[in-house]
Structure formats: structure tokens, C-alpha cells
């Protein structure tokens, strides 16, 4: 049985809504033997009902989906469809590689680091760029990203000395990706 964390932002999560989320989002757990804690954030902003779902599954695979509509229940249904498409896409790649029948337990065998490296053959790299990763703080990295009008920017954090990434989120805010355990 998967564990859920259902939070609301600018809204109250009613027991009925929480039950609906667990029932609908819980459907994705049937495809995997092991599922980590499922995180669901329900937000109401400017009349939009936004659902963000993160599902960690076996083999280090992370399913994530976000949908926004004018109705919370519709957003939940759409995000579940998005997650199921991700699962189908992932399984199809594994099935192609194994060239045979597919069982759910193959996901655990096929989703390890070596298998993920194999799937890179399915993607074609059309351009490669090299650049110096300069030390700077997060604020300067965001400023640099905005100056070059990109959605992300790779830099060396002057505080931690680690390579990090700042990015522009779809909600207009910024995110930071840092290496860690």
C-alpha cells in the first residue's frame, strides 16, 4: 500500500478530496512492485485548480505530472492520465529492448543505471555545446540566465563549489537543482 502526502495551498483539502486523490493517483501503483511516498500538492491560484504529483518508483524512476484546469477533480483526472502515459512510454522502451513479452517485474530489472544508459540510444543529440562553468552565487546565475533569455542556467555555486542549475518554472518563479544524496 502506497503512502500519500496530500497538501493544499490556498485551499483546504477535504476528506472527500483526499480520498479521491488517493483512489485516482493510487491507480499508478499497480504497475510497480515498489512505490515510494506519493506527494500531491493541490493549489488554487487565480481561479485555476493545479495538481502536482510526484511518484518515486523502483529503479530510481521518478514519475511527475502537473495539470491545471478550472476544476480540481478534472485536474486530478488529467494528471493521472499524464502519469499513465509516462508509465506506458517507459514500459514500451523496456519492451523494445527486451524484444519480448513484458511483465511489471521487468521494470525493476530494467530500470537500473545500466538500463537507463541503454535508453539513451533512443534519443538523438542534434547539438552539443561546451562552456566554462564559472563560480557565482544563485542570484547572479538567475541574472545570467535572464540575460541570455534561457529557461535554465548551469553554474558552479560559489558557496558549495558544486555544479548547480537554476531554472524558470512554469509558474514564473525560479528553481534550483543541486547535487546531493
BELURZI-V352347 format. One record per pair of residues at least 24 apart in sequence whose C-alpha atoms are under 8 Angstrom apart, sorted by the first residue. I is the first residue (numbers start at 1). J is the second residue. D is the distance in whole Angstrom. If there is no record, write none. Layout:
i;j;d
I;J;D
I;J;D
This chain:
i;j;d
2;26;7
2;29;7
2;35;6
2;36;7
2;37;6
2;38;7
3;36;7
3;37;5
3;38;6
4;37;6
4;38;5
4;39;6
4;40;7
5;37;7
5;38;6
5;39;5
5;40;6
6;39;6
6;40;5
6;41;6
6;42;8
7;40;6
7;41;5
7;42;6
8;41;6
8;42;5
8;43;6
9;41;7
9;42;6
9;43;5
9;44;7
10;43;6
10;44;6
10;45;7
11;42;8
11;43;7
11;44;6
13;42;8
21;76;7
24;76;8
24;77;7
24;80;7
25;76;8
25;80;6
28;80;8
28;83;7
28;84;7
31;87;8
31;104;6
32;57;7
32;58;7
32;104;6
32;105;7
32;107;7
33;58;7
33;104;8
33;105;7
33;108;8
34;58;5
42;72;8
49;75;7
50;75;7
51;75;6
51;76;6
51;79;7
52;79;8
53;79;8
58;107;8
58;108;6
58;111;8
59;107;7
59;108;6
59;109;8
59;110;8
59;111;5
59;112;5
59;113;8
60;111;7
60;112;7
61;111;7
63;87;8
93;119;7
133;163;8
135;161;7
138;166;7
141;166;7
142;166;7
142;167;8
